[in-house]
Amino acid sequence: MLTEAGLPAETTTLPRLTRATPAPAVRQVHLGLGAFFRAHGAIWTQEADPDWGIIGVSLMSPTMRDALSPQGGCYSALELGARGETLREISIITDVLNARANPEAVLVAMAQESVEIVSLTVTEKGYCHDPSTRALNLNHPDIAHDIANPQPRSAIGYLVRGYQRRMQAGLPAFTAMSCDNLPENGQVLEGVTLALAKLIDPALADWIAQNAAFPSTMVDRIVPATKPEDIARVAATLGRYDAAPVIHEPFRQWVIEDHFCGQRPDYAAVGIQIVKDVKAYEHMKLRMLNGTHSALAYLGYLAGHETISATVADPIFARFVKGLWADEIIPVLQAPEGTSLPDYADALFERYSNPAIAHRTWQIAMDGSQKLPQRILSTLAEATSPCPRLTLTVAAWIRYVGGVDEAGAPIDVRDPMAERLRTILDAAQTPEDKVGAILRVREIFSQEMAQALTGPVTRAYSELLARGARAAMAEIAG
């Protein structure tokens, strides 16, 4: 969270970080200008082509605009590794817009002839879709608004209206590039975009289908939320006040499907993988990294661990996650060409253990209703033998969204379905009733999946209630 609260006075009284060089010409618009893109895609794009300017868009909060605008879009990126830290300035962002305050400015930006790519990091919930079917959720209030109004609210609405303006102006379509943790994210983005466009104007949907491109991608870098102490730390090193630095680990990976309808930076020149099919990379990362991240987040939070590095420092959690990779996830994965999945798991454990990266279990636990299908349930659906660790993870998520931890303290559950899930759990009496009621939420669990999980998850949930997360894991971890 970016805030001056808690900052020492000497930090905010330092000279402000400002742009030292002219801003590059705009070639890209990015929807969802959070910490991840600024610590990943923006850095890599600057390396690939420093003249490829990006307009950043915050869809809801003005916080990022207010922090970056006085700095001309520039900010610092602090890399924290086991051997030390590296600080660098990122200047590829040319302007920051707040969509809620000025939706017209966002549409004007997307309609610029120079714009070749509109990229997105809006999290799973930003796609306004049903995670279990990948279909556009027509009951979503933002989608209902965007069907009827030319000034959109959702990221999907902005894409559709941006394409509409380009079609009407006789301009070529831009490439829409999802950088979110969704399997086949390009196909998901194309599906919901065309579905909304068809409801607005069938001719527009046909134009998008014929002219636009939606490459799938896989992105990977651990980027914890920026805290006031991080801002103070950067200021002390920089000698200037940067209101919006990002913190990240050394590791990074970006795999992009070779499917663009216009120009792009020379991604391959800086190590970005341009491939025909991203699917194997997506599945590997979503299940091995994101899946175990979620498992460690829910179980770790319940057991009282604040960060991922503290969680895997616990020997029971270390054995648990290593067994989860070896016995439950790797057996159902096809490795990308030239990749050793056991070696990838070892590298992930080393990344998780980095004490310099304070990645909070609470942060990773957000939006679980949107993440569970692709991170956990997809592996369970393909498994041919029991998966006690993944089953316990589902039970831990149910316990977590109940809103009360093992010590009886409230949990600040951040999830688009939080109120509904809590109401369901509060209305049920027994563990069997609670689990059964949650498994009937069809936006998350298919009927087939619910039937397969009812018995195992009920037993795991009862174990969590009776013994707590750490003891329940110890029984499985051995």
C-alpha positions in Angstrom: 0.0 0.0 0.0 1.4 3.4 -1.0 1.0 5.9 1.9 3.0 8.5 3.7 1.6 7.2 7.0 4.5 5.8 9.1 7.2 7.4 7.0 9.9 9.3 8.8 9.8 13.1 8.2 13.2 13.1 6.6 11.9 10.8 3.8 9.1 13.0 2.5 11.1 16.2 2.8 13.8 14.9 0.4 13.7 16.2 -3.2 11.1 14.2 -5.2 12.2 11.7 -7.8 11.4 13.2 -11.2 12.0 12.4 -14.8 15.5 13.3 -16.0 15.0 12.5 -19.7 12.2 13.2 -22.2 9.3 10.7 -22.0 9.3 8.2 -24.9 6.5 8.2 -27.5 3.4 6.2 -26.4 3.2 2.7 -27.9 1.3 0.8 -25.3 -1.5 1.2 -22.7 -1.4 -0.9 -19.6 -4.6 -1.6 -17.6 -4.0 -2.4 -13.9 -0.8 -0.5 -13.0 0.0 -2.4 -9.8 3.3 -3.4 -8.4 3.6 -6.6 -10.4 3.6 -5.0 -13.9 5.9 -2.2 -12.7 8.3 -4.8 -11.3 8.1 -7.2 -14.3 6.6 -6.1 -17.6 7.6 -2.5 -17.4 11.2 -3.3 -16.6 11.6 -5.8 -19.3 9.9 -3.5 -21.9 12.3 -0.7 -21.0 15.2 -3.1 -21.6 13.8 -4.3 -24.9 13.0 -0.8 -26.2 13.5 2.3 -24.1 11.6 4.3 -26.7 8.4 2.2 -26.3 6.4 4.4 -23.9 3.6 3.1 -21.8 0.5 4.9 -20.4 -0.5 3.2 -17.2 -4.1 3.0 -16.1 -5.5 2.4 -12.6 -9.0 1.2 -13.1 -10.3 2.1 -9.7 -8.1 3.9 -7.1 -6.3 7.2 -7.8 -3.5 6.2 -5.5 -1.0 5.2 -8.2 -1.8 8.2 -10.4 -1.3 10.5 -7.4 2.0 8.8 -6.5 3.5 8.7 -10.0 2.2 11.8 -11.7 4.4 14.2 -9.7 7.4 12.0 -10.7 6.6 12.0 -14.4 5.8 8.3 -14.2 9.3 7.4 -13.0 9.9 5.1 -10.0 12.5 2.9 -8.5 12.8 -0.9 -8.5 14.6 -2.5 -5.7 15.8 -6.1 -6.2 16.4 -8.1 -3.1 18.5 -11.2 -3.3 20.3 -13.4 -1.0 23.6 -11.7 -1.9 22.4 -8.1 -1.6 20.2 -5.5 -3.3 20.2 -3.6 -6.5 18.3 -0.3 -7.1 17.4 1.0 -10.5 15.2 3.7 -12.0 12.4 2.8 -14.4 11.2 5.6 -16.8 9.2 3.7 -19.4 5.8 4.9 -17.9 4.9 8.2 -19.6 1.6 9.0 -17.9 -0.8 7.5 -15.4 -4.6 7.8 -15.7 -7.3 6.9 -13.2 -10.2 5.3 -15.1 -12.9 6.1 -12.6 -12.0 9.8 -12.6 -11.6 10.2 -16.3 -12.8 7.2 -18.4 -12.7 9.3 -21.6 -8.9 9.9 -21.2 -8.4 6.2 -21.1 -10.4 5.6 -24.3 -8.6 8.5 -26.1 -5.3 6.9 -25.1 -6.3 3.5 -26.5 -7.5 5.1 -29.7 -4.1 6.7 -30.4 -2.8 5.4 -33.8 0.7 4.8 -32.2 -0.6 2.3 -29.7 0.2 -1.2 -30.7 -0.5 -3.1 -27.5 -2.9 -2.9 -24.6 -1.8 -5.1 -21.8 -3.5 -6.1 -18.6 -2.7 -7.2 -15.0 -6.1 -6.9 -13.4 -6.1 -10.2 -11.4 -8.4 -13.1 -12.0 -11.5 -11.2 -10.9 -10.8 -8.4 -13.4 -12.0 -10.6 -16.2 -15.6 -10.6 -15.0 -16.0 -14.3 -15.9 -17.0 -17.5 -14.3 -13.7 -19.2 -13.3 -15.2 -22.7 -13.7 -16.5 -22.2 -17.2 -14.4 -19.2 -18.4 -17.6 -17.5 -19.8 -18.4 -13.8 -19.3 -20.5 -13.2 -16.2 -23.5 -11.3 -17.6 -24.7 -10.7 -14.0 -21.5 -8.9 -13.0 -22.6 -5.3 -12.2 -19.7 -3.8 -14.2 -20.6 -5.9 -17.3 -24.2 -4.9 -17.0 -23.1 -1.3 -16.9 -20.7 -1.6 -19.8 -23.3 -3.1 -22.1 -25.5 -0.1 -21.7 -23.0 2.7 -21.3 -20.2 3.9 -23.7 -18.0 5.0 -20.7 -17.0 1.6 -19.3 -16.0 0.4 -15.8 -14.4 -3.0 -16.4 -11.1 -3.8 -18.1 -13.1 -5.8 -20.6 -15.4 -2.9 -21.3 -12.4 -0.6 -22.0 -11.0 -3.1 -24.4 -14.3 -3.4 -26.3 -14.8 0.4 -26.4 -11.2 1.0 -27.3 -11.5 -1.4 -30.3 -14.8 0.3 -31.2 -13.1 3.7 -31.4 -10.3 2.3 -33.6 -12.8 0.6 -35.9 -14.8 3.8 -36.3 -11.6 5.8 -37.0 -10.4 3.4 -39.6 -7.4 2.4 -37.5 -5.9 -1.0 -37.1 -6.6 -3.1 -34.1 -4.2 -3.3 -31.2 -2.9 -6.5 -29.6 -4.6 -7.3 -26.3 -2.1 -9.0 -24.0 -3.1 -10.6 -20.7 -0.3 -10.9 -18.1 -2.5 -12.4 -15.4 -2.3 -15.8 -13.8 -4.9 -17.5 -15.8 -4.5 -20.7 -17.9 -4.7 -19.8 -21.6 -5.2 -16.2 -20.5 -5.2 -15.0 -24.1 -8.1 -17.3 -25.0 -9.9 -16.3 -21.9 -9.4 -12.6 -22.7 -10.5 -13.1 -26.3 -13.6 -15.0 -25.3 -14.9 -12.4 -22.8 -14.0 -9.5 -25.1 -15.9 -11.0 -28.0 -18.8 -11.9 -25.8 -19.2 -8.4 -24.6 -18.6 -6.8 -28.0 -21.3 -9.0 -29.5 -23.8 -7.8 -27.0 -22.9 -4.2 -27.8 -22.5 -4.5 -31.6 -22.2 -7.8 -33.5 -20.4 -6.0 -36.3 -17.8 -4.8 -33.8 -17.3 -8.4 -32.5 -16.7 -9.5 -36.1 -14.1 -6.7 -36.6 -12.3 -7.6 -33.4 -12.3 -11.3 -34.3 -10.9 -10.6 -37.8 -8.3 -8.0 -36.8 -7.2 -8.2 -33.2 -4.8 -10.6 -31.5 -4.8 -12.1 -28.0 -1.5 -13.8 -27.2 -1.3 -16.0 -24.2 1.5 -15.3 -21.7 3.1 -16.8 -18.6 4.6 -14.3 -16.2 6.7 -15.0 -13.1 8.4 -12.9 -10.5 7.6 -12.6 -6.7 6.6 -9.0 -6.0 5.5 -8.3 -2.4 3.3 -5.3 -1.6 5.3 -2.1 -1.0 5.3 -1.0 2.6 6.2 2.3 4.2 9.5 0.9 5.4 10.3 0.0 1.8 9.7 3.6 0.7 11.9 4.9 3.5 14.6 2.3 2.6 14.6 3.3 -1.1 14.7 7.0 -0.1 17.7 6.5 2.1 19.6 4.8 -0.7 18.4 7.1 -3.5 18.7 10.4 -1.6 15.3 11.3 -3.1 11.7 10.6 -2.1 10.0 8.1 -4.4 6.3 7.6 -3.5 5.9 4.4 -5.5 8.9 2.1 -5.5 8.5 -1.6 -6.2 10.3 -4.5 -4.4 11.1 -7.7 -6.2 13.2 -10.9 -6.2 16.0 -11.5 -8.7 14.2 -14.2 -10.6 12.0 -13.4 -13.6 10.4 -15.2 -16.5 8.1 -14.1 -19.3 6.8 -16.5 -22.0 4.7 -15.0 -24.8 2.8 -16.7 -27.6 4.0 -15.5 -31.0 0.6 -14.0 -31.9 0.5 -10.2 -32.5 -1.4 -8.1 -35.0 1.0 -5.2 -35.0 4.5 -4.2 -33.9 6.1 -5.2 -30.5 9.3 -4.5 -28.7 12.2 -6.8 -29.4 11.3 -9.0 -26.5 13.5 -11.9 -27.5 16.6 -9.8 -27.4 16.4 -9.4 -23.6 15.6 -13.0 -22.8 11.8 -13.1 -23.1 10.7 -16.4 -24.5 8.6 -16.1 -27.7 6.9 -19.5 -28.3 4.2 -21.1 -30.4 2.3 -22.5 -27.4 2.5 -21.2 -23.9 0.3 -23.9 -22.4 3.0 -26.1 -20.9 4.7 -23.1 -19.3 1.3 -21.8 -17.9 0.4 -25.1 -16.3 3.9 -25.6 -14.8 3.8 -22.1 -13.3 0.2 -21.9 -12.2 0.3 -25.3 -10.5 3.8 -25.6 -9.2 4.3 -21.9 -8.1 0.8 -20.4 -7.7 -0.7 -23.7 -6.5 1.9 -24.2 -3.8 1.8 -20.5 -3.0 -1.9 -20.7 -2.2 -1.4 -23.9 -0.2 1.3 -22.3 1.9 -0.7 -19.1 2.2 -3.9 -20.6 3.6 -2.3 -23.2 5.8 0.6 -20.9 6.8 -1.8 -18.1 7.7 -3.9 -20.5 9.8 -0.8 -21.7 11.6 0.3 -18.2 12.4 3.1 -17.6 9.8 3.1 -14.1 8.3 5.3 -14.6 5.3 6.2 -17.3 2.8 9.8 -17.4 3.8 8.8 -17.9 7.5 6.4 -20.6 6.4 8.9 -22.7 4.5 11.4 -22.2 7.3 9.1 -24.4 9.4 10.3 -28.0 8.7 6.7 -29.4 8.6 5.7 -26.9 5.9 9.0 -27.6 4.0 8.3 -31.3 3.9 4.7 -30.7 3.0 5.4 -28.5 0.0 8.2 -30.7 -1.3 5.8 -33.7 -1.1 3.1 -31.7 -2.8 5.4 -31.0 -5.8 6.8 -34.6 -6.0 3.7 -36.7 -5.3 0.7 -34.6 -6.4 1.6 -31.9 -8.9 4.5 -33.1 -11.0 2.9 -36.5 -11.9 0.1 -34.8 -13.8 2.2 -32.1 -15.6 3.9 -32.2 -19.0 7.2 -30.4 -18.7 8.0 -27.6 -21.3 10.8 -28.7 -23.7 14.1 -28.6 -22.0 12.7 -28.2 -18.5 13.2 -30.5 -15.5 10.2 -30.2 -13.2 12.1 -31.5 -10.1 14.8 -28.9 -10.8 12.1 -26.2 -11.2 10.6 -27.3 -7.8 14.0 -27.0 -6.1 14.4 -23.5 -7.6 11.0 -22.5 -6.3 11.8 -23.7 -2.8 15.0 -21.6 -2.9 13.0 -18.5 -4.0 10.4 -19.1 -1.3 13.2 -19.3 1.3 14.6 -15.8 0.4 14.2 -13.9 3.7 14.7 -10.6 2.0 11.3 -11.0 0.2 8.6 -10.5 2.8 5.7 -11.9 0.8 2.8 -12.0 3.2 0.6 -15.1 3.3 -2.5 -12.8 3.8 -1.6 -11.0 0.5 -1.4 -14.3 -1.5 -4.6 -15.6 0.1 -6.7 -12.8 -1.5 -9.3 -13.7 -4.1 -9.2 -17.4 -3.5 -12.6 -18.0 -5.1 -11.1 -16.8 -8.4 -7.7 -18.6 -8.1 -8.7 -22.1 -6.8 -10.0 -23.5 -10.1 -6.8 -23.0 -12.0 -4.3 -23.3 -9.2 -5.6 -26.3 -7.2 -8.7 -27.9 -8.8 -7.2 -28.3 -12.2 -4.5 -30.6 -10.7 -7.1 -32.5 -8.7 -9.2 -33.0 -11.8 -6.3 -34.8 -13.6 -5.0 -36.8 -10.6 -5.3 -40.6 -10.8 -4.4 -41.2 -7.2 -5.3 -39.5 -3.8 -4.0 -36.0 -3.3 -4.2 -35.5 0.5 -2.1 -32.2 0.4 -4.3 -30.6 -2.2 -7.4 -31.8 -0.5 -6.1 -30.2 2.8 -5.5 -27.0 0.9 -9.1 -26.8 -0.3 -10.2 -27.5 3.3 -7.8 -24.7 4.6 -9.3 -22.3 2.1 -12.8 -23.1 3.4 -11.6 -22.6 6.9 -9.9 -19.3 5.9 -13.0 -17.7 4.2 -15.0 -18.6 7.3 -13.3 -15.4 8.6 -12.0 -16.7 12.0 -8.5 -18.1 12.6 -7.4 -20.9 14.9 -7.1 -18.5 17.8 -10.6 -17.2 17.3 -9.4 -13.9 15.9 -11.1 -12.3 12.8 -9.6 -12.7 9.4 -9.7 -9.8 7.0 -10.9 -11.9 4.0 -10.4 -10.1 0.7 -12.4 -11.9 -2.0 -15.2 -10.8 -4.4 -17.3 -13.7 -3.0 -16.3 -13.1 0.7 -19.7 -12.1 2.0 -21.5 -14.9 0.2 -19.1 -17.6 1.3 -19.2 -16.4 4.9 -23.0 -16.4 4.9 -23.0 -19.9 3.5 -20.6 -21.1 6.2 -22.4 -19.3 9.0 -25.8 -20.9 8.0 -24.4 -24.4 8.2 -24.0 -26.3 11.5 -21.8 -29.3 11.1 -18.5 -29.7 9.2 -20.2 -31.9 6.7 -22.9 -29.3 6.1 -20.4 -26.5 5.7 -18.2 -28.3 3.3 -21.1 -29.5 1.3 -22.6 -26.1 1.0 -19.3 -24.5 -0.2 -18.8 -27.3 -2.8 -22.2 -26.5 -4.2 -21.0 -23.0 -5.3 -20.9 -23.8 -9.0 -18.8 -20.7 -10.0 -15.9 -22.5 -8.3 -16.7 -26.2 -8.1 -18.3 -28.3 -10.9 -20.8 -30.9 -9.9 -18.3 -33.6 -10.8 -15.6 -32.0 -8.8 -17.9 -31.5 -5.8 -18.9 -35.1 -5.8 -15.3 -36.3 -5.8 -14.2 -33.9 -3.1 -17.0 -34.1 -0.6 -15.7 -37.0 1.5 -12.0 -36.1 1.4 -12.4 -32.4 2.0 -14.9 -33.0 4.8 -12.4 -35.2 6.6 -9.6 -32.7 6.1 -11.8 -29.8 7.3 -12.8 -31.7 10.4 -9.1 -32.4 11.0 -8.3 -28.7 10.7 -11.0 -27.9 13.2 -9.9 -30.5 15.7 -6.1 -30.3 15.5 -5.1 -27.1 13.6 -3.3 -26.6 10.4 0.2 -27.5 11.5 -0.8 -30.8 13.2 -3.0 -31.8 10.2 -0.1 -31.1 7.8 2.4 -33.1 10.0 0.1 -36.1 9.7 0.5 -35.9 5.9 4.0 -34.6 5.6 5.5 -37.4 7.5 
